[in-house]
Amino acid sequence: MKSTTKRTQKDYSLAFKLSVVEQVEKGEMTYKQAQDKYGIQG
């Protein structure tokens, strides 16, 4: 996982990012699904 942070128009809270990462790691959704669902990049 890259440690570089890309700033986008939206600046998500750390808790939000961690919850998304947790869902992906648990296999509840793929990374691509997470991107589509939340409109995130990178």
CHARMM internal coordinates of N, CA and C (Angstrom, degrees):
IC EDIT
DIST 1 N 1 CA 1.4628
DIST 1 CA 1 C 1.5242
ANGL 1 N 1 CA 1 C 109.27
DIST 1 C 2 N 1.2982
ANGL 1 CA 1 C 2 N 115.94
DIHE 1 N 1 CA 1 C 2 N 131.58
DIST 2 N 2 CA 1.4560
ANGL 1 C 2 N 2 CA 120.19
DIHE 1 CA 1 C 2 N 2 CA -178.57
DIST 2 CA 2 C 1.5259
ANGL 2 N 2 CA 2 C 110.79
DIHE 1 C 2 N 2 CA 2 C -73.73
DIST 2 C 3 N 1.3121
ANGL 2 CA 2 C 3 N 115.71
DIHE 2 N 2 CA 2 C 3 N 141.06
DIST 3 N 3 CA 1.4595
ANGL 2 C 3 N 3 CA 119.48
DIHE 2 CA 2 C 3 N 3 CA -179.87
DIST 3 CA 3 C 1.5174
ANGL 3 N 3 CA 3 C 111.90
DIHE 2 C 3 N 3 CA 3 C -92.30
DIST 3 C 4 N 1.3223
ANGL 3 CA 3 C 4 N 117.00
DIHE 3 N 3 CA 3 C 4 N -4.87
DIST 4 N 4 CA 1.4579
ANGL 3 C 4 N 4 CA 119.35
DIHE 3 CA 3 C 4 N 4 CA 178.76
DIST 4 CA 4 C 1.5183
ANGL 4 N 4 CA 4 C 110.23
DIHE 3 C 4 N 4 CA 4 C -75.03
DIST 4 C 5 N 1.3016
ANGL 4 CA 4 C 5 N 116.03
DIHE 4 N 4 CA 4 C 5 N 142.92
DIST 5 N 5 CA 1.4570
ANGL 4 C 5 N 5 CA 120.72
DIHE 4 CA 4 C 5 N 5 CA -178.96
DIST 5 CA 5 C 1.5135
ANGL 5 N 5 CA 5 C 109.28
DIHE 4 C 5 N 5 CA 5 C -111.43
DIST 5 C 6 N 1.3168
ANGL 5 CA 5 C 6 N 115.87
DIHE 5 N 5 CA 5 C 6 N 126.41
DIST 6 N 6 CA 1.4568
ANGL 5 C 6 N 6 CA 119.83
DIHE 5 CA 5 C 6 N 6 CA 175.83
DIST 6 CA 6 C 1.5158
ANGL 6 N 6 CA 6 C 108.34
DIHE 5 C 6 N 6 CA 6 C -97.20
DIST 6 C 7 N 1.3135
ANGL 6 CA 6 C 7 N 115.58
DIHE 6 N 6 CA 6 C 7 N 126.96
DIST 7 N 7 CA 1.4633
ANGL 6 C 7 N 7 CA 119.38
DIHE 6 CA 6 C 7 N 7 CA 176.99
DIST 7 CA 7 C 1.5208
ANGL 7 N 7 CA 7 C 108.87
DIHE 6 C 7 N 7 CA 7 C -85.32
DIST 7 C 8 N 1.3088
ANGL 7 CA 7 C 8 N 115.84
DIHE 7 N 7 CA 7 C 8 N 130.72
DIST 8 N 8 CA 1.4584
ANGL 7 C 8 N 8 CA 119.90
DIHE 7 CA 7 C 8 N 8 CA 175.64
DIST 8 CA 8 C 1.5189
ANGL 8 N 8 CA 8 C 107.77
DIHE 7 C 8 N 8 CA 8 C -118.07
DIST 8 C 9 N 1.3179
ANGL 8 CA 8 C 9 N 116.68
DIHE 8 N 8 CA 8 C 9 N -174.93
DIST 9 N 9 CA 1.4568
ANGL 8 C 9 N 9 CA 120.22
DIHE 8 CA 8 C 9 N 9 CA 178.85
DIST 9 CA 9 C 1.5230
ANGL 9 N 9 CA 9 C 110.22
DIHE 8 C 9 N 9 CA 9 C -59.48
DIST 9 C 10 N 1.3354
ANGL 9 CA 9 C 10 N 114.66
DIHE 9 N 9 CA 9 C 10 N -37.80
DIST 10 N 10 CA 1.4583
ANGL 9 C 10 N 10 CA 119.27
DIHE 9 CA 9 C 10 N 10 CA -179.13
DIST 10 CA 10 C 1.5156
ANGL 10 N 10 CA 10 C 108.92
DIHE 9 C 10 N 10 CA 10 C -96.82
DIST 10 C 11 N 1.3042
ANGL 10 CA 10 C 11 N 116.42
DIHE 10 N 10 CA 10 C 11 N 134.55
DIST 11 N 11 CA 1.4516
ANGL 10 C 11 N 11 CA 119.92
DIHE 10 CA 10 C 11 N 11 CA 177.82
DIST 11 CA 11 C 1.5202
ANGL 11 N 11 CA 11 C 107.46
DIHE 10 C 11 N 11 CA 11 C -113.94
DIST 11 C 12 N 1.3078
ANGL 11 CA 11 C 12 N 115.21
DIHE 11 N 11 CA 11 C 12 N 103.25
DIST 12 N 12 CA 1.4599
ANGL 11 C 12 N 12 CA 119.47
DIHE 11 CA 11 C 12 N 12 CA -174.83
DIST 12 CA 12 C 1.5131
ANGL 12 N 12 CA 12 C 111.25
DIHE 11 C 12 N 12 CA 12 C -79.29
DIST 12 C 13 N 1.3146
ANGL 12 CA 12 C 13 N 115.20
DIHE 12 N 12 CA 12 C 13 N 151.56
DIST 13 N 13 CA 1.4527
ANGL 12 C 13 N 13 CA 119.79
DIHE 12 CA 12 C 13 N 13 CA 176.67
DIST 13 CA 13 C 1.5211
ANGL 13 N 13 CA 13 C 109.46
DIHE 12 C 13 N 13 CA 13 C -70.97
DIST 13 C 14 N 1.3185
ANGL 13 CA 13 C 14 N 116.05
DIHE 13 N 13 CA 13 C 14 N 156.44
DIST 14 N 14 CA 1.4539
ANGL 13 C 14 N 14 CA 120.89
DIHE 13 CA 13 C 14 N 14 CA 179.47
DIST 14 CA 14 C 1.5217
ANGL 14 N 14 CA 14 C 110.44
DIHE 13 C 14 N 14 CA 14 C -62.16
DIST 14 C 15 N 1.3116
ANGL 14 CA 14 C 15 N 116.69
DIHE 14 N 14 CA 14 C 15 N -40.48
DIST 15 N 15 CA 1.4629
ANGL 14 C 15 N 15 CA 120.52
DIHE 14 CA 14 C 15 N 15 CA -179.73
DIST 15 CA 15 C 1.5242
ANGL 15 N 15 CA 15 C 111.11
DIHE 14 C 15 N 15 CA 15 C -60.63
DIST 15 C 16 N 1.3227
ANGL 15 CA 15 C 16 N 116.26
DIHE 15 N 15 CA 15 C 16 N -39.98
DIST 16 N 16 CA 1.4646
ANGL 15 C 16 N 16 CA 120.24
DIHE 15 CA 15 C 16 N 16 CA 178.55
DIST 16 CA 16 C 1.5234
ANGL 16 N 16 CA 16 C 110.39
DIHE 15 C 16 N 16 CA 16 C -63.24
DIST 16 C 17 N 1.3282
ANGL 16 CA 16 C 17 N 115.69
DIHE 16 N 16 CA 16 C 17 N -46.82
DIST 17 N 17 CA 1.4563
ANGL 16 C 17 N 17 CA 119.66
DIHE 16 CA 16 C 17 N 17 CA -179.28
DIST 17 CA 17 C 1.5189
ANGL 17 N 17 CA 17 C 110.89
DIHE 16 C 17 N 17 CA 17 C -61.85
DIST 17 C 18 N 1.3161
ANGL 17 CA 17 C 18 N 116.61
DIHE 17 N 17 CA 17 C 18 N -43.02
DIST 18 N 18 CA 1.4575
ANGL 17 C 18 N 18 CA 119.96
DIHE 17 CA 17 C 18 N 18 CA -179.82
DIST 18 CA 18 C 1.5159
ANGL 18 N 18 CA 18 C 111.59
DIHE 17 C 18 N 18 CA 18 C -63.63
DIST 18 C 19 N 1.3273
ANGL 18 CA 18 C 19 N 117.36
DIHE 18 N 18 CA 18 C 19 N -38.46
DIST 19 N 19 CA 1.4637
ANGL 18 C 19 N 19 CA 119.93
DIHE 18 CA 18 C 19 N 19 CA -179.92
DIST 19 CA 19 C 1.5216
ANGL 19 N 19 CA 19 C 110.64
DIHE 18 C 19 N 19 CA 19 C -66.64
DIST 19 C 20 N 1.3193
ANGL 19 CA 19 C 20 N 117.39
DIHE 19 N 19 CA 19 C 20 N -38.01
DIST 20 N 20 CA 1.4655
ANGL 19 C 20 N 20 CA 120.68
DIHE 19 CA 19 C 20 N 20 CA 177.87
DIST 20 CA 20 C 1.5276
ANGL 20 N 20 CA 20 C 109.91
DIHE 19 C 20 N 20 CA 20 C -66.49
DIST 20 C 21 N 1.3230
ANGL 20 CA 20 C 21 N 116.42
DIHE 20 N 20 CA 20 C 21 N -45.53
DIST 21 N 21 CA 1.4609
ANGL 20 C 21 N 21 CA 120.90
DIHE 20 CA 20 C 21 N 21 CA 179.03
DIST 21 CA 21 C 1.5255
ANGL 21 N 21 CA 21 C 110.28
DIHE 20 C 21 N 21 CA 21 C -59.71
DIST 21 C 22 N 1.3192
ANGL 21 CA 21 C 22 N 116.22
DIHE 21 N 21 CA 21 C 22 N -42.07
DIST 22 N 22 CA 1.4590
ANGL 21 C 22 N 22 CA 120.66
DIHE 21 CA 21 C 22 N 22 CA -179.77
DIST 22 CA 22 C 1.5197
ANGL 22 N 22 CA 22 C 110.91
DIHE 21 C 22 N 22 CA 22 C -61.88
DIST 22 C 23 N 1.3212
ANGL 22 CA 22 C 23 N 116.87
DIHE 22 N 22 CA 22 C 23 N -43.16
DIST 23 N 23 CA 1.4617
ANGL 22 C 23 N 23 CA 120.68
DIHE 22 CA 22 C 23 N 23 CA 178.76
DIST 23 CA 23 C 1.5214
ANGL 23 N 23 CA 23 C 111.11
DIHE 22 C 23 N 23 CA 23 C -61.47
DIST 23 C 24 N 1.3140
ANGL 23 CA 23 C 24 N 116.09
DIHE 23 N 23 CA 23 C 24 N -42.68
DIST 24 N 24 CA 1.4629
ANGL 23 C 24 N 24 CA 120.25
DIHE 23 CA 23 C 24 N 24 CA -179.66
DIST 24 CA 24 C 1.5306
ANGL 24 N 24 CA 24 C 110.18
DIHE 23 C 24 N 24 CA 24 C -65.18
DIST 24 C 25 N 1.3453
ANGL 24 CA 24 C 25 N 115.54
DIHE 24 N 24 CA 24 C 25 N -44.27
DIST 25 N 25 CA 1.4582
ANGL 24 C 25 N 25 CA 119.33
DIHE 24 CA 24 C 25 N 25 CA -178.07
DIST 25 CA 25 C 1.5211
ANGL 25 N 25 CA 25 C 112.08
DIHE 24 C 25 N 25 CA 25 C -65.25
DIST 25 C 26 N 1.3236
ANGL 25 CA 25 C 26 N 116.78
DIHE 25 N 25 CA 25 C 26 N -32.65
DIST 26 N 26 CA 1.4636
ANGL 25 C 26 N 26 CA 120.49
DIHE 25 CA 25 C 26 N 26 CA 178.99
DIST 26 CA 26 C 1.5204
ANGL 26 N 26 CA 26 C 111.49
DIHE 25 C 26 N 26 CA 26 C -77.61
DIST 26 C 27 N 1.3280
ANGL 26 CA 26 C 27 N 116.06
DIHE 26 N 26 CA 26 C 27 N -7.47
DIST 27 N 27 CA 1.4502
ANGL 26 C 27 N 27 CA 119.99
DIHE 26 CA 26 C 27 N 27 CA 177.99
DIST 27 CA 27 C 1.5124
ANGL 27 N 27 CA 27 C 113.01
DIHE 26 C 27 N 27 CA 27 C 83.34
DIST 27 C 28 N 1.3287
ANGL 27 CA 27 C 28 N 116.92
DIHE 27 N 27 CA 27 C 28 N 16.01
DIST 28 N 28 CA 1.4620
ANGL 27 C 28 N 28 CA 120.14
DIHE 27 CA 27 C 28 N 28 CA 179.44
DIST 28 CA 28 C 1.5229
ANGL 28 N 28 CA 28 C 110.86
DIHE 27 C 28 N 28 CA 28 C -73.36
DIST 28 C 29 N 1.3122
ANGL 28 CA 28 C 29 N 115.64
DIHE 28 N 28 CA 28 C 29 N -26.45
DIST 29 N 29 CA 1.4614
ANGL 28 C 29 N 29 CA 119.93
DIHE 28 CA 28 C 29 N 29 CA 175.73
DIST 29 CA 29 C 1.5163
ANGL 29 N 29 CA 29 C 107.50
DIHE 28 C 29 N 29 CA 29 C -155.10
DIST 29 C 30 N 1.3111
ANGL 29 CA 29 C 30 N 116.18
DIHE 29 N 29 CA 29 C 30 N 157.00
DIST 30 N 30 CA 1.4558
ANGL 29 C 30 N 30 CA 119.14
DIHE 29 CA 29 C 30 N 30 CA 175.66
DIST 30 CA 30 C 1.5249
ANGL 30 N 30 CA 30 C 108.83
DIHE 29 C 30 N 30 CA 30 C -81.42
DIST 30 C 31 N 1.3285
ANGL 30 CA 30 C 31 N 115.25
DIHE 30 N 30 CA 30 C 31 N 166.03
DIST 31 N 31 CA 1.4562
ANGL 30 C 31 N 31 CA 118.90
DIHE 30 CA 30 C 31 N 31 CA 179.05
DIST 31 CA 31 C 1.5221
ANGL 31 N 31 CA 31 C 110.76
DIHE 30 C 31 N 31 CA 31 C -60.84
DIST 31 C 32 N 1.3391
ANGL 31 CA 31 C 32 N 115.37
DIHE 31 N 31 CA 31 C 32 N -38.78
DIST 32 N 32 CA 1.4676
ANGL 31 C 32 N 32 CA 119.50
DIHE 31 CA 31 C 32 N 32 CA 179.26
DIST 32 CA 32 C 1.5206
ANGL 32 N 32 CA 32 C 110.59
DIHE 31 C 32 N 32 CA 32 C -63.62
DIST 32 C 33 N 1.3258
ANGL 32 CA 32 C 33 N 117.26
DIHE 32 N 32 CA 32 C 33 N -41.30
DIST 33 N 33 CA 1.4640
ANGL 32 C 33 N 33 CA 120.45
DIHE 32 CA 32 C 33 N 33 CA 178.40
DIST 33 CA 33 C 1.5236
ANGL 33 N 33 CA 33 C 110.28
DIHE 32 C 33 N 33 CA 33 C -62.42
DIST 33 C 34 N 1.3114
ANGL 33 CA 33 C 34 N 116.65
DIHE 33 N 33 CA 33 C 34 N -40.11
DIST 34 N 34 CA 1.4581
ANGL 33 C 34 N 34 CA 120.46
DIHE 33 CA 33 C 34 N 34 CA 178.64
DIST 34 CA 34 C 1.5266
ANGL 34 N 34 CA 34 C 110.35
DIHE 33 C 34 N 34 CA 34 C -62.68
DIST 34 C 35 N 1.3281
ANGL 34 CA 34 C 35 N 116.09
DIHE 34 N 34 CA 34 C 35 N -41.72
DIST 35 N 35 CA 1.4646
ANGL 34 C 35 N 35 CA 119.40
DIHE 34 CA 34 C 35 N 35 CA 178.02
DIST 35 CA 35 C 1.5216
ANGL 35 N 35 CA 35 C 110.91
DIHE 34 C 35 N 35 CA 35 C -61.24
DIST 35 C 36 N 1.3278
ANGL 35 CA 35 C 36 N 115.71
DIHE 35 N 35 CA 35 C 36 N -44.74
DIST 36 N 36 CA 1.4628
ANGL 35 C 36 N 36 CA 119.84
DIHE 35 CA 35 C 36 N 36 CA -178.86
DIST 36 CA 36 C 1.5236
ANGL 36 N 36 CA 36 C 111.30
DIHE 35 C 36 N 36 CA 36 C -66.98
DIST 36 C 37 N 1.3230
ANGL 36 CA 36 C 37 N 116.12
DIHE 36 N 36 CA 36 C 37 N -43.67
DIST 37 N 37 CA 1.4615
ANGL 36 C 37 N 37 CA 120.91
DIHE 36 CA 36 C 37 N 37 CA -175.46
DIST 37 CA 37 C 1.5223
ANGL 37 N 37 CA 37 C 112.01
DIHE 36 C 37 N 37 CA 37 C -65.48
DIST 37 C 38 N 1.3379
ANGL 37 CA 37 C 38 N 115.92
DIHE 37 N 37 CA 37 C 38 N -43.82
DIST 38 N 38 CA 1.4599
ANGL 37 C 38 N 38 CA 119.56
DIHE 37 CA 37 C 38 N 38 CA -174.76
DIST 38 CA 38 C 1.5210
ANGL 38 N 38 CA 38 C 113.69
DIHE 37 C 38 N 38 CA 38 C -102.61
DIST 38 C 39 N 1.3201
ANGL 38 CA 38 C 39 N 116.46
DIHE 38 N 38 CA 38 C 39 N -3.80
DIST 39 N 39 CA 1.4583
ANGL 38 C 39 N 39 CA 119.18
DIHE 38 CA 38 C 39 N 39 CA 179.94
DIST 39 CA 39 C 1.5087
ANGL 39 N 39 CA 39 C 113.17
DIHE 38 C 39 N 39 CA 39 C 65.85
DIST 39 C 40 N 1.3280
ANGL 39 CA 39 C 40 N 116.26
DIHE 39 N 39 CA 39 C 40 N 36.76
DIST 40 N 40 CA 1.4586
ANGL 39 C 40 N 40 CA 119.85
DIHE 39 CA 39 C 40 N 40 CA -178.84
DIST 40 CA 40 C 1.5185
ANGL 40 N 40 CA 40 C 110.37
DIHE 39 C 40 N 40 CA 40 C -97.75
DIST 40 C 41 N 1.3216
ANGL 40 CA 40 C 41 N 115.37
DIHE 40 N 40 CA 40 C 41 N 159.40
DIST 41 N 41 CA 1.4562
ANGL 40 C 41 N 41 CA 121.47
DIHE 40 CA 40 C 41 N 41 CA 178.84
DIST 41 CA 41 C 1.5136
ANGL 41 N 41 CA 41 C 109.17
DIHE 40 C 41 N 41 CA 41 C -122.15
DIST 41 C 42 N 1.3271
ANGL 41 CA 41 C 42 N 116.21
DIHE 41 N 41 CA 41 C 42 N 141.95
DIST 42 N 42 CA 1.4578
ANGL 41 C 42 N 42 CA 119.97
DIHE 41 CA 41 C 42 N 42 CA 175.21
DIST 42 CA 42 C 1.4678
ANGL 42 N 42 CA 42 C 112.71
DIHE 41 C 42 N 42 CA 42 C 78.35
END
COOR INIT
IC SEED 1 N 1 CA 1 C
IC BUILD
